[in-house]
Amino acid sequence: MFYSFFRIAWRNLWKNKLFSFINVFGLASGLLVCLLAMIGIKGAFDYDSIHPHPERTYRILTDVVTQDNDNRSFATSPLPLADELKQKYPFVEEVTRVIRNNGDFSTGTKQLPVLYSVVDAGFFRIFGFRLEKGQPAVAPKTIVLTQETAQRFFGSANPIGKVLTHHDLGALTVTGVLRESTAKTHLHFDVLVSVATLSGPAWQQALADWRNYSQGYTYVMVKPGMATDALAKVLPELSNRATNGLRFASEKGYTLRSQPLTKLSPAREELMNATYEPTIGKLETELGVGLLTLLLAAFNYINLTLARSLSRAREVGIRKVAGALRWQLMAQFMAESVVLSLFGLSMAYGMLQLIKPMPFVQQWLIGGVEWESNVGVWFIFVTFSVLTGLLAGLLPAKVLTQFQPAQVLRSQTGLRVFRGITLRKSLIIAQFAISLFAMITLLSMARQQHYMGHTDYGFDRSNVFVIPLNGVSATRLQTEINQLAGVERVAATSALFGDHGDGWQTVRRDRSGGDSTQAHIFSMDANLTSVMGLSMIAGHNLPASASDSASRLVLINEEAVRSFHLGNAGAAIGQTIWLNDSTDVQIAGVLNDFKFTTLVWKISPLIMRYQPATFRYLTVKVASGNPEEVRSAIARIWKRVQPYEPFAGIWYDTFLNDRHSHTDDLAFLALLIGLALSIACLGLLGMVTYTMELRTKEVAVRKVMGARIDQVIWLLSWDFVKLLLIAGAIAIPLGYLASSLFLTTFAYHISVGASMLGLCFGALLLLGGLTIGFRTYRTAITNPADSLRTE
């Protein structure tokens, strides 16, 4: 019997090829997004699967109560906790601290930014990061590299025994290189440094301070056979004992609790200082987008099936007269939808192979996830596809099989939902409204990113060339570039404007004062103000000197004048401020406010001082004329100075555009919207095609009575154009609200105007109009004699 159902289903689908293709493509598009989401979900639950004993490994969390009685949970925990657990609790087998940080490491000839973690010896026993060569970093001043980091610093040379230098940690000897792994983990790092390296007084104080709960992570592995709640039972008493008598600056206190490593991903709660595991909200969003796209495809199936309700209802009537039961008819219709869904799954797999290389797909969805050879994953895919087909076919099957034979054979069918608008039309409106809403929000994102890459930041970026130093002497390179024809001026700086800045520091007006302000600190030389076209409104520039006295003079911006309560710009000149309670500097000049960080943040206090040890970039002002010739000359100088390091110079305009234009992300979003629009337009095409088939004889009679082609086209199109107008009326205000909400996350942003909304709506009308016009025109030009021949 079931074989007969599927054979008849195949026959009906082959008979109606256009409708079948529209449904298969629509279901394939929806299933494609759902497959991506399901692979991403599998990857989220596969996090940290490389570690040897995840079932008895825990991370310690800190629940903090503030003075305002707010509760905040931190993924970090006090640094002394690891030693306390290891020494006083016999059920603990191993512990480790992980202190994350970033900074520049240097080989002497090459300097690169690195994400590093300081870890205990237990790290290599708790976690499954295996060594390809060498030994773990256990002794003081030792370091282990990932393979990628070893390649960046040393190329193909053996890094074991080589030395990397960090300005705080000192000279570190490479003792090992980690084996490359594609498995996903919540721990990200480029190098691992032995915790024994932290020998300075400040570090020793931090490692013993129970108030310092936000700097490092604590991981505990309990002994085999211990109760799962053994660790959880001792943490409340331990935290009470450790915090007894402590005085906090802005907290009432904290408690500790354990989090199993197996429950880290996906993250089910929002933690401060969270690591790199995906959140449950991210997975819900991905699955929601997939189900929404699949819902659009299901709308198409329901739409087209109900559009053909007249001919199928007559088929139902005849089958009922012949003795078929209702459940048999429903099984027949649902078998057709299951066959369509399985074809859609096959097409979705082919589409997935095409988009799999996309950077966004690899980075955020399926990269590092083993799924193609996993039988369980394919079982879920097929089961999901079958369920999709059953659910999509359920409503049409119920509607078509409820008709009575006498009613059907008199052609008295009709399906109404509310106020005379048919269900089929309601589904078309929903499809185009969702597509238009997505189009408006995507265009808002794209325009904001273009704005961030091309707007006026308040500094001169035209004909400015940026050279990452990567350990090369700034003075040497600066001297040689200054001699080139076409170079107006060369400046050195620690960071580039328009990025995330160069770090915060606490600044006080008085060393012993209670008031403090966080300010961005940039290092620069005297040439930077002229290279970047910065405007001085009071005082003078930093002196063109390499002496230590130059580092005691600083430039600040207008926002710093306001934040430090220095009066006006003129009154601020000559005043002294303190950096980190230890360094007093004198204000030499005040600059106009300009946007020196990303546009997500408002302009904040800025301090610029001379610190040549932290210079990481040269900025070169190039004269108009032939800038590419100057670029080539700079590249030749670089090749001579640093022959084994690739030249990474870039124009400032290009840097800002690349920094803020997330083209990979937008490309994937555009793909999703393209799929949604394709589904909607194909669904509309199927509806129009079937309607035109029903109205062919009506058109013929009207043409015989004298109707013009344009009148016929308008008559046939108006009903569908109204659906597009209704979809626009729904989607435009919703898209405006969503875009405005997105843009409020930026301190400086575009506005959502009528022109942008009109552009999106015009594109929708154009696509829908072409879809409608194509079929209505073909019907309108049909020869009446051919249409009426059978009458």
Stockholm file with secondary structure:
# STOCKHOLM 1.0

chainA/1-791         MFYSFFRIAWRNLWKNKLFSFINVFGLASGLLVCLLAMIGIKGAFDYDSIHPHPERTYRILTDVVTQDNDNRSFATSPLPLADELKQKYPFVEEVTRVIRNNGDFSTGTKQLPVLYSVVDAGFFRIFGFRLEKGQPAVAPKTIVLTQETAQRFFGSANPIGKVLTHHDLGALTVTGVLRESTAKTHLHFDVLVSVATLSGPAWQQALADWRNYSQGYTYVMVKPGMATDALAKVLPELSNRATNGLRFASEKGYTLRSQPLTKLSPAREELMNATYEPTIGKLETELGVGLLTLLLAAFNYINLTLARSLSRAREVGIRKVAGALRWQLMAQFMAESVVLSLFGLSMAYGMLQLIKPMPFVQQWLIGGVEWESNVGVWFIFVTFSVLTGLLAGLLPAKVLTQFQPAQVLRSQTGLRVFRGITLRKSLIIAQFAISLFAMITLLSMARQQHYMGHTDYGFDRSNVFVIPLNGVSATRLQTEINQLAGVERVAATSALFGDHGDGWQTVRRDRSGGDSTQAHIFSMDANLTSVMGLSMIAGHNLPASASDSASRLVLINEEAVRSFHLGNAGAAIGQTIWLNDSTDVQIAGVLNDFKFTTLVWKISPLIMRYQPATFRYLTVKVASGNPEEVRSAIARIWKRVQPYEPFAGIWYDTFLNDRHSHTDDLAFLALLIGLALSIACLGLLGMVTYTMELRTKEVAVRKVMGARIDQVIWLLSWDFVKLLLIAGAIAIPLGYLASSLFLTTFAYHISVGASMLGLCFGALLLLGGLTIGFRTYRTAITNPADSLRTE
#=GR chainA/1-791 SS CHHHHHHHHHHHHHHTHHHHHHHHHHHHHHHHHHHHHHHHHHHHHTTTTTSSCGGGEEEEEEEEEETTCCEEEESCBCTTHHHHHHHHCTTEEEEEEEEEEEEEEECSSCEEEEEEEEECTTHHHHSCCCEEEECCSCSTTEEEECHHHHHHHHTTSCCTTCEEEETTTEEEEEEEEECCCCSCCSCCCSEEEEGGGCCSHHHHHHHTCTTCCSSBEEEEEECTTCCTTHHHHHHHHHHHHHHTTCCCSSEEEEEEEEEEGGGSSSBCSCCBTCCSCCBHHHHHHHHHHHHHHHHHHHHHHHHHHHHTHHHHHHHHHHHHHTTCCHHHHHHHHHHHHHHHHHHHHHHHHHHHHHHTTCHHHIIIIITTCCCTTCHHHHHHHHHHHHHHHHHHHHHHHHHHHTSCHHHHHTTCCCCEEETTEEHHHHHHHHHHHHHHHHHHHHHHHHHHHHHHHHSCCSSCCTTEEEEECTTCCHHHHHHHHHTSTTEEEEEEESSCTTBSCSCEEEEESSTTCSCCEEEEEEEBCTTHHHHTTCCEEEECCCCSCCSGGGGGEEEEEHHHHHHTTCCSHHHHTTCEEEETTTEEEEEEEEECCCCCBCTTSCCCCEEEECCGGGCCEEEEEECSSCHHHHHHHHHHHHHHHCTTSCCCCEEHHHHHHHHHCCHHHHHHHHHHHHHHHHHHHHHHHHHHHHHHHHTHHHHHHHHHTTCCHHHHHHHHHHHHHHHHHHHHHHHHHHHHHHHHHHHTTSSSCCCCCHHHHHHHHHHHHHHHHHHHHHHHHHHHTSCHHHHSTTC
#=GC SS_cons         CHHHHHHHHHHHHHHTHHHHHHHHHHHHHHHHHHHHHHHHHHHHHTTTTTSSCGGGEEEEEEEEEETTCCEEEESCBCTTHHHHHHHHCTTEEEEEEEEEEEEEEECSSCEEEEEEEEECTTHHHHSCCCEEEECCSCSTTEEEECHHHHHHHHTTSCCTTCEEEETTTEEEEEEEEECCCCSCCSCCCSEEEEGGGCCSHHHHHHHTCTTCCSSBEEEEEECTTCCTTHHHHHHHHHHHHHHTTCCCSSEEEEEEEEEEGGGSSSBCSCCBTCCSCCBHHHHHHHHHHHHHHHHHHHHHHHHHHHHTHHHHHHHHHHHHHTTCCHHHHHHHHHHHHHHHHHHHHHHHHHHHHHHTTCHHHIIIIITTCCCTTCHHHHHHHHHHHHHHHHHHHHHHHHHHHTSCHHHHHTTCCCCEEETTEEHHHHHHHHHHHHHHHHHHHHHHHHHHHHHHHHSCCSSCCTTEEEEECTTCCHHHHHHHHHTSTTEEEEEEESSCTTBSCSCEEEEESSTTCSCCEEEEEEEBCTTHHHHTTCCEEEECCCCSCCSGGGGGEEEEEHHHHHHTTCCSHHHHTTCEEEETTTEEEEEEEEECCCCCBCTTSCCCCEEEECCGGGCCEEEEEECSSCHHHHHHHHHHHHHHHCTTSCCCCEEHHHHHHHHHCCHHHHHHHHHHHHHHHHHHHHHHHHHHHHHHHHTHHHHHHHHHTTCCHHHHHHHHHHHHHHHHHHHHHHHHHHHHHHHHHHHTTSSSCCCCCHHHHHHHHHHHHHHHHHHHHHHHHHHHTSCHHHHSTTC
//
